[in-house]
Amino acid sequence: MVVMSDLSKDEWEALRSLLQGETIRRINGQTVKRLTDIGALRKKRGEIELSYAAMQLLIERMARISRARNHDTQTWCN
């Protein structure tokens, strides 16, 4: 299972860009290997894609960031 504490900033950015449609070719080979080793990426039909656990982690983390930003904006406006 992929957990946020396992990811470096570069790995997080790589996963986020993949979720947003970036191609795997634009990501450093070492980063791809590490993400595959920890289960964030998987091979399916000869292609590398995000694992289900990585997708869940990304969506959850991005939602938390969005909520925090919205909370800060509301606090700032009041």
Helices and strands as residue ranges (DSSP letters): G 4-6, H 9-19, G 24-26, H 29-37, E 41-44, E 47-50, H 52-77
